[in-house]
Amino acid sequence: MIRKYGTRLSVIAVAFFSLHCPSGGGGNNALAFLALGGEPPVREAPSMRLTYEGSDYGSGTTLNFGSEITNASTGKTYSITIHNDGDESLQLTGSPAVEVSGTNNSDFTISQPAQNTIPGGGNVTFTITFVPGADGAREAELEIASNDDGTPKYGLSLEGTGSGSAPRMAITEGSTQYEHNSEINMGSVQENDSGAARTFTISNTGSQNLTFTNSPAISKAGTNHTEFSVGQPSNANLTPGDSRDFTVTFQPTVDGSKSATLTLETNDPDHPAYEIDLVGTSTPEPQPMIQIEHNSTDYTSGGSIPTFGTVWPGDVSTSKGVIIRNIGTETLTGLSVSVGGSDSSQFVRTALPGTTIAPGGSITVNVTFEPDTVGAKSANLTIESDDGDDGSASSVSLNLSGTGHSGRDILVEWDQSIEKGVSDTGGGYAVCYSQTSGFDPADVDGSSIFCELVSWPGAGDTPTSKVISVNYHGTWYIKVYAFAGFTPDGGPPSAQQSVAVPQ
């Protein structure tokens, strides 16, 4: 029913003004204003409507609770919503607001709505709990009085059936109830860690003792059942209205999605094998991860870094930087770097600034080649850690190589000596050289002053040249002197000459 409020109203306002012009001129003028008022907006009267689980239940219809255990400790509860489809406030005028009467009214318990005034377009809820007091059909009448002129007394018939005495199991966590085949999400827990224990309650909401048929009371199954720990409840009988707790803890050992199923076998006739599915997610445990790089090339699995090339003995090559990174999520520890192999002394590394690397951090080790003799050289750079292989110990070997410069040849030429002894048996020339200017050939030592003999072969002209090999770059100073078999120490040396050997 729709009621309209307001009365049609017309208002006319007239005002007259006289305007007089001075000096006798002018006349009278009149000005009138007219105002008209219209109708106010129409407002709908309050209108009640009841729903359960989205379905409308008009006044005079029946709400059926189905079958329920007789004298259950916790019955079947429906939540009913009262809607006001009008614009004006709906007043629930009864006391109490929702009344139950009839043959089995005591089987239907009402939890009253929180308010008796429902604004236009608003709603409020109340609950009905059905606990049959006897077997068989049970019925009552529900009535809600209000200022809804169309339905001042909104009525519903309530029906249900007492199915007899039986136990019934319910599992809850706080105010949340988990029905048979429900899923419990245990959340996200890091691998090799333990989540918080969650406490669940087993209640007997029936009217007979609940008996557990297995020991322990709760069994586990499923792919990952070992990663869910259950704190078992007692499997003693549970009397009607009584309850006891059990706990579940998620303790994953490997990352990934996990699942398992809990089963409670009882004498509950509706669900003799009550199952709850457990799910959870295991996140990876923070781990360090080593990465080794040289010149933007990855050497984490080892390999040979480019050769240091040819270096004069006693010289130091350009350094090669080996970068050690921690690309993991935990601090890398136990880091060590060493040089080994047959020529390890000729490859020199810088000292480590520490033995740990924070996540995202890096350390650079510089290596130089410092040969002390000529020829090919090789060694190994070994990088080890306690946990660089995703938490496990790591060891990586890099091959090092270089060549000690084998020397440069210098052609030394001189004029023939007029000494007769040179051409005698046992005669010849001595070519002496050193990197020390003004050296004395008599101080020849084979390390800083060198002398090489050029003996006369015994026929033909005496020799006038010699090719010497020097083992280092820089300026070399050279002197030549003649000697005879009877004067092995030779005569005075020639004037000193010099030659620059490039690097």
C-alpha positions as CSV (number, residue, x, y, z in Angstrom):
1,M,0.0,0.0,0.0
2,I,1.3,3.5,-0.9
3,R,0.2,6.6,1.1
4,K,0.8,10.1,-0.3
5,Y,1.4,13.0,1.9
6,G,1.0,16.8,1.1
7,T,-1.7,19.2,-0.1
8,R,-1.7,21.2,-3.4
9,L,-1.0,24.8,-2.4
10,S,-1.1,27.9,-4.6
11,V,0.1,31.2,-3.2
12,I,-0.3,34.6,-4.9
13,A,1.5,37.5,-3.6
14,V,0.9,41.0,-4.9
15,A,2.7,44.2,-4.1
16,F,1.9,47.6,-5.3
17,F,4.3,50.6,-5.3
18,S,3.6,54.2,-6.2
19,L,6.4,56.2,-7.6
20,H,6.0,60.0,-7.7
21,C,8.1,62.2,-9.8
22,P,9.1,65.6,-8.3
23,S,8.2,69.0,-9.7
24,G,4.7,67.8,-10.5
25,G,5.8,65.5,-13.3
26,G,5.1,61.8,-13.6
27,G,2.3,59.5,-12.5
28,N,1.7,56.4,-10.6
29,N,3.2,53.0,-11.5
30,A,2.2,49.6,-10.1
31,L,4.5,46.5,-9.9
32,A,3.1,43.1,-9.0
33,F,4.9,39.8,-8.2
34,L,3.3,36.4,-8.4
35,A,4.7,33.2,-6.8
36,L,3.2,29.7,-7.3
37,G,4.2,26.6,-5.2
38,G,4.2,22.9,-6.6
39,E,3.8,19.4,-5.1
40,P,6.4,18.0,-2.6
41,P,8.1,14.6,-3.5
42,V,6.1,11.4,-2.8
43,R,7.5,9.1,0.0
44,E,6.6,5.5,0.2
45,A,5.2,4.1,3.4
46,P,7.2,1.4,5.3
47,S,7.0,-2.1,3.8
48,M,8.3,-5.3,5.5
49,R,9.9,-8.2,3.6
50,L,11.6,-11.3,5.1
51,T,14.4,-13.3,3.4
52,Y,16.4,-16.4,4.3
53,E,19.5,-17.2,2.2
54,G,18.4,-14.8,-0.5
55,S,14.9,-16.2,-0.9
56,D,11.8,-14.2,0.0
57,Y,9.3,-15.5,2.5
58,G,6.0,-13.6,2.3
59,S,3.6,-13.3,5.1
60,G,1.6,-16.6,5.4
61,T,4.4,-18.8,3.9
62,T,6.2,-21.7,5.6
63,L,9.9,-21.9,6.7
64,N,10.9,-25.6,7.0
65,F,13.9,-26.5,9.1
66,G,14.0,-30.1,7.9
67,S,15.2,-32.9,10.1
68,E,17.2,-32.3,13.3
69,I,18.5,-34.5,16.1
70,T,16.0,-34.7,18.9
71,N,17.1,-32.8,22.0
72,A,20.4,-31.9,20.3
73,S,22.7,-29.8,22.5
74,T,23.1,-27.3,19.6
75,G,20.3,-27.1,17.1
76,K,19.9,-25.9,13.6
77,T,20.1,-22.1,13.3
78,Y,18.7,-20.0,10.5
79,S,19.5,-16.3,10.1
80,I,16.5,-14.3,8.9
81,T,16.7,-10.7,7.5
82,I,13.9,-8.1,7.9
83,H,14.0,-5.6,5.0
84,N,12.2,-2.2,4.9
85,D,11.4,-1.6,1.2
86,G,9.7,1.7,1.9
87,D,11.1,5.2,2.4
88,E,9.6,5.8,5.9
89,S,11.0,4.1,9.0
90,L,9.6,0.6,9.8
91,Q,8.8,0.3,13.5
92,L,8.7,-3.2,15.0
93,T,5.9,-2.7,17.6
94,G,5.7,-6.1,19.3
95,S,7.2,-7.0,22.6
96,P,9.3,-8.9,21.9
97,A,9.7,-7.8,18.3
98,V,9.6,-11.4,17.0
99,E,7.2,-13.7,18.8
100,V,6.7,-17.5,18.5
101,S,3.6,-19.3,19.5
102,G,1.9,-22.6,18.7
103,T,2.0,-26.3,19.6
104,N,5.9,-26.7,19.7
105,N,6.9,-23.0,20.2
106,S,9.6,-24.1,22.7
107,D,11.4,-26.0,20.0
108,F,12.1,-22.7,18.1
109,T,14.3,-20.2,20.0
110,I,14.5,-16.6,18.7
111,S,17.5,-14.3,19.0
112,Q,15.9,-10.9,18.7
113,P,16.9,-8.2,16.2
114,A,19.4,-5.6,17.5
115,Q,17.0,-2.7,16.8
116,N,13.2,-2.2,16.4
117,T,13.5,0.8,14.1
118,I,14.6,0.1,10.5
119,P,15.2,3.1,8.3
120,G,13.9,3.3,4.7
121,G,15.9,0.9,2.5
122,G,17.5,-0.7,5.6
123,N,17.5,-4.2,7.1
124,V,18.1,-6.0,10.4
125,T,18.6,-9.7,11.2
126,F,17.5,-12.2,13.8
127,T,18.0,-15.9,14.2
128,I,15.8,-18.9,14.8
129,T,17.3,-22.1,16.4
130,F,15.4,-25.3,16.0
131,V,16.0,-28.0,18.7
132,P,13.2,-30.6,18.5
133,G,12.0,-31.7,22.0
134,A,10.6,-34.9,20.7
135,D,10.6,-37.2,17.6
136,G,8.4,-36.4,14.7
137,A,6.8,-33.3,13.2
138,R,7.2,-30.1,15.1
139,E,5.5,-26.8,14.3
140,A,5.0,-23.2,15.6
141,E,3.9,-19.8,14.3
142,L,6.1,-16.7,14.1
143,E,4.6,-13.2,14.2
144,I,6.2,-9.7,13.7
145,A,4.0,-6.7,14.4
146,S,4.9,-3.3,12.8
147,N,3.6,0.0,11.3
148,D,3.4,-1.6,7.9
149,D,-0.2,-0.8,7.1
150,G,-0.3,-3.4,4.3
151,T,0.9,-6.2,6.7
152,P,0.7,-5.0,10.3
153,K,1.2,-8.6,11.5
154,Y,3.7,-10.5,9.4
155,G,3.3,-14.2,10.0
156,L,5.4,-17.3,9.1
157,S,4.7,-21.0,9.8
158,L,7.7,-22.8,11.2
159,E,8.1,-26.5,10.6
160,G,10.7,-29.2,11.4
161,T,11.1,-32.9,12.3
162,G,12.8,-34.5,15.3
163,S,14.8,-37.3,13.8
164,G,15.6,-39.1,17.1
165,S,18.5,-39.2,19.5
166,A,22.0,-39.3,18.0
167,P,25.5,-37.9,18.4
168,R,26.8,-35.1,16.1
169,M,30.3,-33.8,15.6
170,A,31.1,-30.1,14.9
171,I,34.6,-28.7,14.4
172,T,35.2,-25.0,15.0
173,E,38.0,-22.5,15.2
174,G,36.7,-19.6,17.3
175,S,33.4,-18.6,15.7
176,T,34.2,-20.3,12.4
177,Q,32.7,-23.7,11.8
178,Y,34.2,-26.2,9.4
179,E,31.7,-28.6,7.9
180,H,32.6,-32.1,6.6
181,N,34.9,-31.7,3.5
182,S,35.8,-28.1,4.4
183,E,39.2,-26.7,3.6
184,I,41.5,-25.1,6.2
185,N,44.2,-22.8,4.8
186,M,47.2,-22.9,7.1
187,G,48.8,-20.0,5.3
188,S,52.4,-19.4,4.2
189,V,55.3,-20.7,6.2
190,Q,59.0,-20.7,5.3
191,E,60.5,-24.1,4.5
192,N,62.3,-25.8,7.5
193,D,60.3,-23.4,9.8
194,S,57.2,-24.0,11.9
195,G,54.0,-22.0,11.7
196,A,52.0,-21.1,14.7
197,A,49.9,-23.9,16.2
198,R,46.2,-23.4,15.5
199,T,43.6,-24.7,17.9
200,F,40.4,-26.3,16.8
201,T,37.5,-27.5,18.9
202,I,35.6,-30.8,18.5
203,S,32.1,-30.5,19.9
204,N,29.2,-33.0,20.4
205,T,26.2,-31.0,19.4
206,G,24.0,-34.1,19.4
207,S,22.0,-35.8,22.1
208,Q,24.1,-39.0,22.6
209,N,27.7,-39.7,23.4
210,L,30.1,-39.2,20.5
211,T,32.5,-42.1,20.3
212,F,35.8,-42.0,18.4
213,T,36.5,-45.3,16.7
214,N,40.3,-44.8,16.0
215,S,43.3,-44.3,18.1
216,P,44.7,-41.7,17.7
217,A,41.4,-39.9,17.2
218,I,42.7,-38.0,14.1
219,S,44.4,-39.7,11.2
220,K,46.4,-37.9,8.4
221,A,46.7,-38.8,4.7
222,G,47.7,-37.1,1.5
223,T,50.8,-36.1,-0.5
224,N,52.3,-33.9,2.2
225,H,50.7,-35.2,5.4
226,T,54.1,-35.4,7.1
227,E,54.4,-31.6,6.9
228,F,51.3,-31.0,9.0
229,S,51.7,-31.9,12.7
230,V,48.6,-32.7,14.8
231,G,48.3,-32.4,18.5
232,Q,45.9,-35.3,19.2
233,P,42.8,-34.9,21.4
234,S,41.7,-37.6,23.7
235,N,39.6,-40.3,22.0
236,A,37.4,-40.8,25.1
237,N,33.7,-40.5,24.6
238,L,32.4,-36.9,24.2
239,T,29.1,-36.3,26.0
240,P,26.4,-34.1,24.5
241,G,27.3,-30.5,24.8
242,D,30.9,-31.3,25.7
243,S,34.0,-30.4,23.6
244,R,37.8,-30.8,23.5
245,D,40.6,-29.2,21.5
246,F,43.3,-30.4,19.1
247,T,46.0,-28.4,17.3
248,V,47.4,-28.4,13.8
249,T,50.9,-27.0,13.0
250,F,52.2,-26.4,9.5
251,Q,55.9,-27.5,9.4
252,P,57.0,-27.7,5.7
253,T,60.5,-29.0,4.8
254,V,60.5,-28.2,1.1
255,D,59.0,-25.1,-0.6
256,G,55.9,-25.3,-2.7
257,S,52.1,-25.9,-2.3
258,K,51.2,-28.5,0.3
259,S,48.1,-30.5,1.1
260,A,46.8,-33.2,3.4
261,T,43.5,-34.6,4.8
262,L,42.5,-35.1,8.4
263,T,39.9,-37.8,9.1
264,L,38.0,-38.2,12.4
265,E,36.0,-41.5,12.5
266,T,33.1,-41.5,15.0
267,N,29.6,-42.8,15.5
268,D,28.1,-39.6,14.0
269,P,25.4,-41.1,11.7
270,D,25.6,-38.2,9.2
271,H,29.4,-38.2,8.9
272,P,31.1,-41.3,10.3
273,A,34.3,-40.3,8.6
274,Y,34.5,-36.5,9.0
275,E,37.2,-35.1,6.7
276,I,38.9,-31.8,6.7
277,D,41.3,-30.8,3.9
278,L,44.5,-28.9,4.9
279,V,46.4,-26.7,2.5
280,G,49.4,-24.4,2.9
281,T,52.2,-22.8,1.0
282,S,55.9,-23.2,1.9
283,T,58.1,-20.3,0.8
284,P,61.8,-20.9,0.1
285,E,64.2,-20.6,3.0
286,P,66.5,-17.6,2.6
287,Q,69.8,-19.0,1.2
288,P,73.0,-17.4,-0.1
289,M,74.0,-18.1,-3.7
290,I,77.5,-17.5,-5.0
291,Q,78.1,-16.0,-8.5
292,I,81.6,-15.6,-9.9
293,E,82.3,-13.2,-12.8
294,H,85.3,-11.9,-14.8
295,N,85.1,-9.3,-17.5
296,S,81.2,-9.7,-17.6
297,T,81.6,-13.5,-18.2
298,D,80.1,-16.0,-15.7
299,Y,82.6,-18.4,-14.1
300,T,80.3,-19.8,-11.4
301,S,80.9,-23.3,-12.7
302,G,84.6,-22.8,-13.1
303,G,86.7,-22.5,-16.3
304,S,89.8,-20.8,-17.7
305,I,90.0,-17.1,-17.6
306,P,91.9,-15.4,-20.5
307,T,95.7,-15.8,-20.3
308,F,97.8,-13.0,-18.8
309,G,99.9,-13.2,-22.0
310,T,103.7,-12.8,-22.1
311,V,105.3,-11.0,-19.3
312,W,109.1,-10.4,-18.7
313,P,110.4,-12.3,-15.7
314,G,110.5,-9.9,-12.8
315,D,107.7,-7.8,-14.2
316,V,104.1,-7.6,-13.0
317,S,101.2,-8.0,-15.4
318,T,98.0,-5.9,-15.5
319,S,95.6,-7.3,-12.9
320,K,92.5,-9.3,-13.7
321,G,89.5,-8.7,-11.4
322,V,87.4,-11.7,-10.3
323,I,84.1,-10.6,-8.8
324,I,82.4,-12.8,-6.2
325,R,78.8,-11.9,-5.7
326,N,76.0,-13.1,-3.4
327,I,72.9,-13.2,-5.4
328,G,70.9,-15.1,-2.7
329,T,68.7,-13.9,0.1
330,E,70.9,-14.8,3.1
331,T,74.5,-13.8,4.1
332,L,77.2,-15.9,2.4
333,T,79.7,-17.2,5.0
334,G,83.1,-19.0,5.2
335,L,84.5,-17.4,2.0
336,S,88.1,-18.2,1.1
337,V,90.3,-17.7,-2.0
338,S,93.6,-19.5,-2.6
339,V,96.1,-20.0,-5.4
340,G,97.4,-23.5,-6.0
341,G,99.2,-25.4,-8.7
342,S,102.8,-25.9,-10.0
343,D,103.4,-22.2,-10.6
344,S,101.2,-20.8,-7.8
345,S,104.0,-18.5,-6.5
346,Q,104.0,-16.6,-9.8
347,F,100.3,-15.6,-9.6
348,V,99.5,-13.2,-6.9
349,R,96.0,-12.3,-5.5
350,T,94.8,-9.5,-3.3
351,A,93.7,-10.3,0.2
352,L,90.0,-10.7,1.0
353,P,88.4,-7.8,2.9
354,G,86.3,-10.4,4.8
355,T,84.8,-13.9,4.8
356,T,81.1,-12.9,4.4
357,I,79.0,-11.2,1.7
358,A,75.6,-9.8,2.4
359,P,72.7,-10.5,0.0
360,G,73.2,-8.4,-3.1
361,G,76.9,-7.6,-2.1
362,S,80.1,-8.4,-3.8
363,I,83.9,-8.7,-3.3
364,T,86.6,-8.3,-6.0
365,V,89.8,-10.3,-5.9
366,N,92.5,-8.9,-8.2
367,V,95.1,-11.4,-9.6
368,T,98.4,-10.5,-11.3
369,F,101.0,-12.6,-13.1
370,E,104.5,-12.1,-11.8
371,P,106.9,-14.7,-13.5
372,D,110.3,-15.1,-12.2
373,T,111.5,-17.3,-15.0
374,V,110.8,-17.8,-18.7
375,G,108.3,-20.2,-20.2
376,A,104.6,-21.2,-19.8
377,K,103.1,-20.9,-16.3
378,S,99.8,-22.2,-14.9
379,A,98.0,-22.2,-11.6
380,N,94.5,-22.5,-10.1
381,L,92.4,-19.8,-8.3
382,T,90.1,-21.7,-5.9
383,I,87.1,-19.9,-4.4
384,E,85.2,-21.7,-1.6
385,S,82.4,-20.9,0.8
386,D,80.4,-22.7,3.5
387,D,77.0,-22.1,2.0
388,G,77.3,-20.6,-1.5
389,D,75.5,-23.4,-3.3
390,D,72.0,-22.5,-2.2
391,G,72.9,-23.1,1.4
392,S,75.4,-25.9,0.8
393,A,79.2,-25.6,0.6
394,S,80.6,-24.5,-2.7
395,S,84.0,-24.8,-4.4
396,V,85.0,-23.2,-7.8
397,S,88.3,-23.5,-9.5
398,L,89.5,-21.0,-12.2
399,N,92.5,-21.9,-14.4
400,L,95.2,-19.2,-14.6
401,S,97.9,-19.1,-17.3
402,G,100.7,-16.8,-18.6
403,T,104.1,-17.0,-20.2
404,G,107.4,-15.7,-18.8
405,H,109.2,-13.9,-21.7
406,S,111.9,-16.0,-23.2
407,G,114.3,-13.1,-24.0
408,R,115.4,-10.9,-26.9
409,D,118.3,-11.6,-29.2
410,I,121.0,-8.9,-29.7
411,L,123.5,-9.0,-32.5
412,V,126.9,-7.8,-31.3
413,E,129.6,-7.1,-33.9
414,W,133.2,-5.9,-33.6
415,D,136.4,-5.4,-35.5
416,Q,138.9,-8.1,-35.7
417,S,141.7,-7.9,-33.1
418,I,145.3,-7.6,-34.2
419,E,146.3,-9.7,-31.3
420,K,148.1,-12.8,-32.6
421,G,147.0,-14.9,-29.7
422,V,143.3,-14.7,-30.7
423,S,144.1,-16.9,-33.7
424,D,146.1,-19.3,-31.7
425,T,144.7,-22.5,-30.2
426,G,142.5,-21.5,-27.3
427,G,142.0,-17.9,-28.3
428,G,138.9,-15.9,-29.1
429,Y,136.6,-13.2,-27.8
430,A,134.4,-12.6,-24.8
431,V,131.1,-10.7,-25.1
432,C,130.1,-9.4,-21.7
433,Y,126.8,-7.6,-20.9
434,S,124.9,-6.2,-18.0
435,Q,122.1,-3.7,-17.2
436,T,124.6,-1.8,-15.0
437,S,126.5,0.9,-16.8
438,G,130.3,0.7,-16.3
439,F,130.3,-2.9,-15.1
440,D,133.5,-4.8,-14.8
441,P,133.6,-8.0,-16.9
442,A,135.8,-9.5,-14.2
443,D,132.8,-9.4,-11.9
444,V,130.8,-11.8,-14.0
445,D,128.3,-13.7,-11.8
446,G,125.7,-15.1,-14.2
447,S,122.9,-13.1,-12.6
448,S,123.6,-9.5,-13.2
449,I,126.8,-9.6,-15.3
450,F,127.0,-12.2,-18.1
451,C,129.9,-13.2,-20.4
452,E,129.7,-15.5,-23.4
453,L,132.9,-16.8,-25.1
454,V,133.4,-16.8,-28.9
455,S,136.3,-19.2,-29.5
456,W,138.3,-19.3,-32.7
457,P,137.3,-22.4,-34.7
458,G,140.9,-23.0,-35.7
459,A,140.5,-22.1,-39.4
460,G,139.7,-19.0,-41.4
461,D,139.2,-15.6,-40.0
462,T,138.6,-15.0,-36.4
463,P,135.0,-14.3,-35.4
464,T,133.6,-10.8,-35.5
465,S,130.0,-11.2,-34.2
466,K,127.9,-12.9,-31.6
467,V,124.1,-13.1,-30.9
468,I,123.3,-12.9,-27.3
469,S,119.9,-13.4,-25.6
470,V,118.9,-11.2,-22.8
471,N,116.1,-12.1,-20.4
472,Y,114.8,-8.7,-19.6
473,H,113.8,-5.5,-21.4
474,G,115.5,-2.1,-20.8
475,T,119.0,-0.8,-21.5
476,W,121.8,-3.3,-21.8
477,Y,125.5,-2.4,-21.7
478,I,128.0,-4.5,-23.8
479,K,131.8,-4.8,-23.8
480,V,134.0,-7.1,-25.9
481,Y,137.6,-8.2,-25.2
482,A,140.0,-10.6,-26.9
483,F,141.8,-13.4,-25.2
484,A,144.5,-15.9,-26.1
485,G,145.3,-19.4,-24.9
486,F,148.2,-18.1,-23.0
487,T,146.3,-15.0,-21.7
488,P,142.9,-16.4,-20.7
489,D,141.9,-13.3,-18.8
490,G,142.2,-11.4,-22.0
491,G,143.2,-7.9,-22.8
492,P,141.4,-4.7,-22.0
493,P,137.7,-4.6,-23.1
494,S,136.4,-2.5,-25.8
495,A,134.5,0.7,-25.1
496,Q,131.1,0.2,-23.6
497,Q,128.2,0.2,-26.0
498,S,124.4,0.2,-25.2
499,V,121.2,-1.1,-26.7
500,A,117.6,-0.6,-25.7
501,V,115.5,-3.7,-25.6
502,P,111.7,-2.9,-25.8
503,Q,109.2,-4.4,-23.5
